[in-house]
Amino acid sequence: MARSMIVRFADLLQRRPEWQERDGDRHVLVRGYSPLDNLIYGAIAAAVILAPYIIFLVTLP
């Protein structure tokens, strides 16, 4: 039971939303990013933005 809940939760985090959009007279299936991807990319962006400040504070006498 617990394993099933963990698998279901992991599937929810990795599922990419899909929706239909029109491109002229065609319908195109668009796939977005999963919430897990958004968290990972957000953490990487925060690390890149904050890295100079952290280095400055660490090297400050």
N, C-alpha and C positions, 0 to 999 in steps of 0.2 A: 504494500500500500504506500509506504513512504517513498519507495523507489519510483512508483508510478507518478506520485506528485512531483518529485524532482525532475523526472523526464518531461512531464507536462509543462513545468515551469521553464525548463531549459528550452523547450520547443517554442514556448511563447516569446522568450527573449530573442530567439534567433529567427523568428518568422519575419519575413519582409512584407510590408503591406503592398498590395497591388490594386490598381484602379485603372479605369479606361479613360483615355483622353482622345479628343478629336484632333486630327492633323489634316486639315482640309476636309476631304471627303472620306478619309480613312479613320478607323478606330485603332488606337495603339494601346497596348498593355504596358503600363508604367510600373516599375518595381522600385520601392523606396528602400531606405536603410532600416535595419532592425534597431530596436531600442538599445541592444547591447553594443552595436556598432557606434551609435551616437554617444554612449557613455565612454567607450574607448577613445573615440576621436576627440571628445571633450577633454578627457584627462591628458591626452597628448598635447592638445592646444594649450591647456592650462600650464603644463610643464614647460612648454616652449616660451610662453609669455612670462612666467614667473622665474625662469632660470636666471636671467641677468640680475634680478633683484636679490635672489637667494645668494648668488655668488658674491654680489656686492656686500651684503650683510655679513657673510661668513668671513670675507677677507678684510673687513673693516676692523681696525685695531681697537 
